[in-house]
Amino acid sequence: MKLPRDLRGAELIKLLCKHFGYRRVNQEGSHVILETGELRQH
């Protein structure tokens, strides 16, 4: 998927949380950790 270049990080996080089931878990400085309910397949 190609992301638009004019999208700020905060806007991307908002969209991921609202439309794709991610949730914000932690933030240290400018680094944000997101998680989703999806299980990873190994």
C-alpha distance matrix in Angstrom:
0.0 3.8 6.4 9.7 12.5 15.1 13.9 16.5 16.2 18.5 16.6 13.4 15.8 17.5 14.5 13.5 17.2 18.0 15.4 13.9 17.2 17.0 20.2 21.4 23.7 25.0 24.9 26.8 26.8 23.3 21.8 20.5 20.3 18.4 18.9 18.2 20.6 18.6 20.6 19.2 20.4 22.2
3.8 0.0 3.8 6.6 9.1 12.0 11.6 14.4 14.8 17.5 15.6 12.8 15.8 17.5 14.8 14.5 18.3 19.0 16.9 16.0 19.3 18.7 21.6 22.3 24.8 25.6 24.9 26.5 26.0 22.4 21.3 20.6 21.0 19.6 20.8 20.5 23.3 21.7 23.7 22.3 23.8 25.3
6.4 3.8 0.0 3.8 6.3 8.8 7.8 10.6 11.2 13.9 11.9 9.4 12.7 14.4 12.1 12.3 16.0 16.7 15.2 14.8 18.0 17.0 19.5 19.8 22.6 23.2 22.2 23.9 23.1 19.4 18.8 18.0 18.9 17.6 19.3 19.5 22.6 21.6 23.9 22.9 24.8 26.5
9.7 6.6 3.8 0.0 3.8 5.6 5.9 9.4 11.3 13.6 11.3 10.0 13.7 14.8 12.8 14.0 17.5 17.7 16.5 16.9 20.1 19.3 21.4 21.4 24.5 24.8 23.4 25.0 23.8 20.0 20.1 19.5 21.0 19.9 22.0 22.2 25.4 24.7 27.3 26.4 28.5 30.2
12.5 9.1 6.3 3.8 0.0 3.8 5.6 8.2 10.5 13.3 11.9 11.0 14.6 16.0 14.8 16.1 19.3 20.0 19.3 19.6 22.5 21.1 22.7 22.2 25.0 24.7 22.9 23.9 22.2 18.4 19.0 19.1 21.1 20.7 23.2 24.0 27.5 26.9 29.3 28.2 30.4 31.8
15.1 12.0 8.8 5.6 3.8 0.0 3.8 6.4 9.7 11.7 10.0 10.4 13.9 14.7 13.9 15.9 18.7 19.0 18.9 19.8 22.5 21.2 22.4 21.7 24.8 24.5 22.5 23.6 21.7 18.0 19.2 19.1 21.5 21.0 23.8 24.7 28.1 28.0 30.7 30.0 32.5 34.1
13.9 11.6 7.8 5.9 5.6 3.8 0.0 3.8 6.6 8.4 6.4 6.6 10.1 10.9 10.3 12.3 14.9 15.4 15.5 16.4 18.9 17.5 18.6 18.0 21.2 21.1 19.3 20.9 19.3 15.7 16.5 15.9 18.1 17.4 20.2 21.1 24.5 24.7 27.4 27.0 29.7 31.5
16.5 14.4 10.6 9.4 8.2 6.4 3.8 0.0 3.8 5.5 5.3 6.3 8.8 10.1 10.8 12.4 14.5 15.5 16.5 17.2 19.0 17.0 17.4 16.1 19.0 18.4 16.3 17.6 15.8 12.3 13.6 13.3 16.0 15.9 19.1 20.6 24.2 24.8 27.4 27.1 30.1 31.7
16.2 14.8 11.2 11.3 10.5 9.7 6.6 3.8 0.0 3.8 5.4 5.1 6.2 8.6 9.9 10.5 12.3 14.2 15.4 15.4 16.8 14.2 14.4 12.8 15.5 14.8 12.8 14.3 13.0 9.4 10.1 9.5 12.2 12.4 15.7 17.6 21.3 22.0 24.4 24.1 27.2 28.8
18.5 17.5 13.9 13.6 13.3 11.7 8.4 5.5 3.8 0.0 3.8 5.4 5.2 6.2 8.7 10.0 10.7 12.3 14.3 14.9 15.8 13.4 12.9 11.2 14.3 13.8 12.0 14.1 12.9 10.1 11.0 9.6 12.3 12.2 15.5 17.2 20.7 22.1 24.8 25.0 28.4 30.3
16.6 15.6 11.9 11.3 11.9 10.0 6.4 5.3 5.4 3.8 0.0 3.8 5.5 5.1 6.2 8.7 10.0 10.5 12.0 13.3 14.9 13.3 13.6 12.9 16.4 16.6 15.3 17.7 16.7 13.7 14.3 12.6 14.7 13.7 16.5 17.4 20.8 21.8 24.9 25.2 28.4 30.6
13.4 12.8 9.4 10.0 11.0 10.4 6.6 6.3 5.1 5.4 3.8 0.0 3.8 5.4 5.1 6.1 8.6 9.9 10.5 10.9 12.8 11.0 12.1 11.8 15.1 15.7 14.8 17.3 16.8 13.5 13.2 11.3 12.8 11.4 13.9 14.8 18.2 18.8 21.7 21.8 24.9 27.0
15.8 15.8 12.7 13.7 14.6 13.9 10.1 8.8 6.2 5.2 5.5 3.8 0.0 3.8 5.5 5.1 6.1 8.5 10.1 10.1 10.8 8.4 8.6 8.0 11.5 12.2 11.8 14.7 14.8 12.1 11.4 8.7 9.8 8.3 11.0 12.3 15.8 17.0 19.8 20.3 23.7 25.8
17.5 17.5 14.4 14.8 16.0 14.7 10.9 10.1 8.6 6.2 5.1 5.4 3.8 0.0 3.8 5.6 5.3 6.1 8.5 9.8 10.6 9.2 9.2 9.3 13.1 14.3 14.1 17.3 17.3 14.9 14.6 11.8 12.8 10.8 13.0 13.6 16.6 18.2 21.4 22.4 25.8 28.3
14.5 14.8 12.1 12.8 14.8 13.9 10.3 10.8 9.9 8.7 6.2 5.1 5.5 3.8 0.0 3.8 5.4 5.1 5.8 7.4 9.4 9.0 10.5 11.6 15.3 16.9 17.0 20.1 20.2 17.5 16.8 14.0 14.6 12.0 13.5 13.2 16.1 17.0 20.4 21.3 24.4 27.1
13.5 14.5 12.3 14.0 16.1 15.9 12.3 12.4 10.5 10.0 8.7 6.1 5.1 5.6 3.8 0.0 3.8 5.6 5.6 5.0 6.7 5.7 8.0 9.6 12.9 14.9 15.5 18.7 19.4 16.8 15.4 12.3 12.0 9.0 10.0 9.6 12.7 13.5 16.8 17.6 20.7 23.4
17.2 18.3 16.0 17.5 19.3 18.7 14.9 14.5 12.3 10.7 10.0 8.6 6.1 5.3 5.4 3.8 0.0 3.8 5.9 5.9 5.4 4.4 5.3 7.5 11.0 13.4 14.6 18.1 19.2 17.2 15.8 12.3 11.7 8.5 9.2 8.9 11.5 13.3 16.7 18.2 21.6 24.4
18.0 19.0 16.7 17.7 20.0 19.0 15.4 15.5 14.2 12.3 10.5 9.9 8.5 6.1 5.1 5.6 3.8 0.0 3.8 6.2 6.6 7.5 8.6 10.9 14.4 16.9 17.9 21.5 22.3 20.2 19.2 15.8 15.5 12.3 12.7 11.7 13.6 15.3 19.0 20.7 23.9 27.0
15.4 16.9 15.2 16.5 19.3 18.9 15.5 16.5 15.4 14.3 12.0 10.5 10.1 8.5 5.8 5.6 5.9 3.8 0.0 3.8 6.0 8.1 10.5 13.3 16.6 19.2 20.3 23.7 24.5 22.1 20.8 17.6 16.9 13.5 13.4 11.5 13.2 14.1 17.8 19.4 22.1 25.3
13.9 16.0 14.8 16.9 19.6 19.8 16.4 17.2 15.4 14.9 13.3 10.9 10.1 9.8 7.4 5.0 5.9 6.2 3.8 0.0 3.8 5.8 9.2 12.2 15.0 17.8 19.2 22.5 23.7 21.4 19.5 16.2 14.9 11.3 10.6 8.4 10.2 10.6 14.2 15.6 18.3 21.5
17.2 19.3 18.0 20.1 22.5 22.5 18.9 19.0 16.8 15.8 14.9 12.8 10.8 10.6 9.4 6.7 5.4 6.6 6.0 3.8 0.0 3.8 6.6 10.2 12.6 15.8 17.9 21.4 23.1 21.3 19.1 15.6 13.7 9.9 8.5 5.9 7.3 8.8 12.5 14.6 17.7 20.9
17.0 18.7 17.0 19.3 21.1 21.2 17.5 17.0 14.2 13.4 13.3 11.0 8.4 9.2 9.0 5.7 4.4 7.5 8.1 5.8 3.8 0.0 3.8 6.9 9.2 12.3 14.2 17.7 19.4 17.7 15.4 11.8 9.9 6.2 5.4 4.5 7.5 9.3 12.5 14.0 17.5 20.3
20.2 21.6 19.5 21.4 22.7 22.4 18.6 17.4 14.4 12.9 13.6 12.1 8.6 9.2 10.5 8.0 5.3 8.6 10.5 9.2 6.6 3.8 0.0 3.8 6.2 9.4 11.7 15.4 17.4 16.2 14.1 10.4 8.6 5.4 5.5 6.3 8.9 11.6 14.3 16.0 19.7 22.3
21.4 22.3 19.8 21.4 22.2 21.7 18.0 16.1 12.8 11.2 12.9 11.8 8.0 9.3 11.6 9.6 7.5 10.9 13.3 12.2 10.2 6.9 3.8 0.0 3.8 6.0 8.0 11.7 13.7 12.9 11.0 7.2 6.1 4.6 6.6 9.0 11.9 14.4 16.7 17.9 21.7 23.8
23.7 24.8 22.6 24.5 25.0 24.8 21.2 19.0 15.5 14.3 16.4 15.1 11.5 13.1 15.3 12.9 11.0 14.4 16.6 15.0 12.6 9.2 6.2 3.8 0.0 3.8 7.2 10.5 13.4 13.4 11.0 7.7 5.5 5.4 6.6 9.7 12.1 14.6 16.1 17.3 21.1 22.8
25.0 25.6 23.2 24.8 24.7 24.5 21.1 18.4 14.8 13.8 16.6 15.7 12.2 14.3 16.9 14.9 13.4 16.9 19.2 17.8 15.8 12.3 9.4 6.0 3.8 0.0 3.8 6.9 10.0 10.6 8.4 6.0 5.2 7.3 9.5 13.0 15.6 17.9 19.1 19.7 23.4 24.7
24.9 24.9 22.2 23.4 22.9 22.5 19.3 16.3 12.8 12.0 15.3 14.8 11.8 14.1 17.0 15.5 14.6 17.9 20.3 19.2 17.9 14.2 11.7 8.0 7.2 3.8 0.0 3.8 6.3 7.0 5.6 4.4 6.1 9.0 12.1 15.6 18.6 20.6 21.9 22.1 25.8 26.9
26.8 26.5 23.9 25.0 23.9 23.6 20.9 17.6 14.3 14.1 17.7 17.3 14.7 17.3 20.1 18.7 18.1 21.5 23.7 22.5 21.4 17.7 15.4 11.7 10.5 6.9 3.8 0.0 3.8 6.1 5.3 6.6 8.6 12.0 15.1 18.8 21.8 23.5 24.4 24.2 27.7 28.3
26.8 26.0 23.1 23.8 22.2 21.7 19.3 15.8 13.0 12.9 16.7 16.8 14.8 17.3 20.2 19.4 19.2 22.3 24.5 23.7 23.1 19.4 17.4 13.7 13.4 10.0 6.3 3.8 0.0 3.8 5.5 7.9 10.9 14.2 17.6 21.1 24.4 26.0 27.2 26.8 30.2 30.9
23.3 22.4 19.4 20.0 18.4 18.0 15.7 12.3 9.4 10.1 13.7 13.5 12.1 14.9 17.5 16.8 17.2 20.2 22.1 21.4 21.3 17.7 16.2 12.9 13.4 10.6 7.0 6.1 3.8 0.0 3.8 6.4 10.0 12.8 16.5 19.7 23.3 24.5 25.9 25.4 28.8 29.6
21.8 21.3 18.8 20.1 19.0 19.2 16.5 13.6 10.1 11.0 14.3 13.2 11.4 14.6 16.8 15.4 15.8 19.2 20.8 19.5 19.1 15.4 14.1 11.0 11.0 8.4 5.6 5.3 5.5 3.8 0.0 3.8 6.7 9.9 13.4 16.8 20.3 21.3 22.5 21.8 25.2 25.9
20.5 20.6 18.0 19.5 19.1 19.1 15.9 13.3 9.5 9.6 12.6 11.3 8.7 11.8 14.0 12.3 12.3 15.8 17.6 16.2 15.6 11.8 10.4 7.2 7.7 6.0 4.4 6.6 7.9 6.4 3.8 0.0 3.8 6.4 10.1 13.4 16.9 18.3 19.8 19.6 23.2 24.4
20.3 21.0 18.9 21.0 21.1 21.5 18.1 16.0 12.2 12.3 14.7 12.8 9.8 12.8 14.6 12.0 11.7 15.5 16.9 14.9 13.7 9.9 8.6 6.1 5.5 5.2 6.1 8.6 10.9 10.0 6.7 3.8 0.0 3.8 6.8 10.5 13.7 15.1 16.3 16.3 19.9 21.1
18.4 19.6 17.6 19.9 20.7 21.0 17.4 15.9 12.4 12.2 13.7 11.4 8.3 10.8 12.0 9.0 8.5 12.3 13.5 11.3 9.9 6.2 5.4 4.6 5.4 7.3 9.0 12.0 14.2 12.8 9.9 6.4 3.8 0.0 3.8 7.0 10.5 11.9 13.8 14.3 18.0 19.8
18.9 20.8 19.3 22.0 23.2 23.8 20.2 19.1 15.7 15.5 16.5 13.9 11.0 13.0 13.5 10.0 9.2 12.7 13.4 10.6 8.5 5.4 5.5 6.6 6.6 9.5 12.1 15.1 17.6 16.5 13.4 10.1 6.8 3.8 0.0 3.8 6.9 8.5 10.3 11.3 15.1 17.2
18.2 20.5 19.5 22.2 24.0 24.7 21.1 20.6 17.6 17.2 17.4 14.8 12.3 13.6 13.2 9.6 8.9 11.7 11.5 8.4 5.9 4.5 6.3 9.0 9.7 13.0 15.6 18.8 21.1 19.7 16.8 13.4 10.5 7.0 3.8 0.0 3.8 5.4 8.2 10.0 13.6 16.4
20.6 23.3 22.6 25.4 27.5 28.1 24.5 24.2 21.3 20.7 20.8 18.2 15.8 16.6 16.1 12.7 11.5 13.6 13.2 10.2 7.3 7.5 8.9 11.9 12.1 15.6 18.6 21.8 24.4 23.3 20.3 16.9 13.7 10.5 6.9 3.8 0.0 3.8 6.4 9.5 12.7 15.8
18.6 21.7 21.6 24.7 26.9 28.0 24.7 24.8 22.0 22.1 21.8 18.8 17.0 18.2 17.0 13.5 13.3 15.3 14.1 10.6 8.8 9.3 11.6 14.4 14.6 17.9 20.6 23.5 26.0 24.5 21.3 18.3 15.1 11.9 8.5 5.4 3.8 0.0 3.8 6.5 9.3 12.7
20.6 23.7 23.9 27.3 29.3 30.7 27.4 27.4 24.4 24.8 24.9 21.7 19.8 21.4 20.4 16.8 16.7 19.0 17.8 14.2 12.5 12.5 14.3 16.7 16.1 19.1 21.9 24.4 27.2 25.9 22.5 19.8 16.3 13.8 10.3 8.2 6.4 3.8 0.0 3.8 6.4 9.6
19.2 22.3 22.9 26.4 28.2 30.0 27.0 27.1 24.1 25.0 25.2 21.8 20.3 22.4 21.3 17.6 18.2 20.7 19.4 15.6 14.6 14.0 16.0 17.9 17.3 19.7 22.1 24.2 26.8 25.4 21.8 19.6 16.3 14.3 11.3 10.0 9.5 6.5 3.8 0.0 3.8 6.5
20.4 23.8 24.8 28.5 30.4 32.5 29.7 30.1 27.2 28.4 28.4 24.9 23.7 25.8 24.4 20.7 21.6 23.9 22.1 18.3 17.7 17.5 19.7 21.7 21.1 23.4 25.8 27.7 30.2 28.8 25.2 23.2 19.9 18.0 15.1 13.6 12.7 9.3 6.4 3.8 0.0 3.8
22.2 25.3 26.5 30.2 31.8 34.1 31.5 31.7 28.8 30.3 30.6 27.0 25.8 28.3 27.1 23.4 24.4 27.0 25.3 21.5 20.9 20.3 22.3 23.8 22.8 24.7 26.9 28.3 30.9 29.6 25.9 24.4 21.1 19.8 17.2 16.4 15.8 12.7 9.6 6.5 3.8 0.0
